[in-house]
Amino acid sequence: MPDIGDKAPNVTLHMPDGSSRAVADYAGKPLVLYFYPKDDTPGCTTEAQAFTALADEFAALEVPVVGISKDTPKKHQKFIEKHGLKIALASDTDDAVCDAYGTWIEKSLYGRIYMGIERATFLIAADGTIARVWHKVKVAGHAAEVLQAVKALG
């Protein structure tokens, strides 16, 4: 699992429009990658809406925000349209992104053990290193905290 100061894994992000972008394509400016379990569920919707509410501020700082889950590009597109999201979403249907960032973890719910995406966020600095990491994210206030961390990068 990458940590602060490590080079960000250069994985390919699969976008809803069928295009692909590598993390390295964002070099020269910071990048926010946030991992979430599933489109159109209460916590994930709230988190996407919180990042969307601050999308103009992230854009003014030239910092893209990309949400990543295992949902298909088609499901992402429906999620974007349904909630008017202004952030990018990427699909990790082949497990490569979650594996590279260590967010595919064992979870437990009511005594049942299963594998799932850890709600986590990585702030990647302009030089491609990881500047901040948030694990086991609590949705309330998280997008604003990430925005403050971006501003602190200078």
Secondary structure as UniProt FT lines:
FT   TURN            4..5
FT   STRAND          12..14
FT   TURN            16..17
FT   STRAND          20..22
FT   HELIX           23..26
FT   TURN            27..28
FT   STRAND          31..35
FT   TURN            39..40
FT   HELIX           42..53
FT   HELIX           55..60
FT   TURN            61..62
FT   STRAND          65..69
FT   HELIX           73..83
FT   STRAND          88..91
FT   TURN            93..94
FT   HELIX           96..101
FT   STRAND          104..109
FT   TURN            110..111
FT   STRAND          112..117
FT   STRAND          120..124
FT   TURN            126..127
FT   STRAND          129..134
FT   TURN            140..141
FT   HELIX           142..153
//
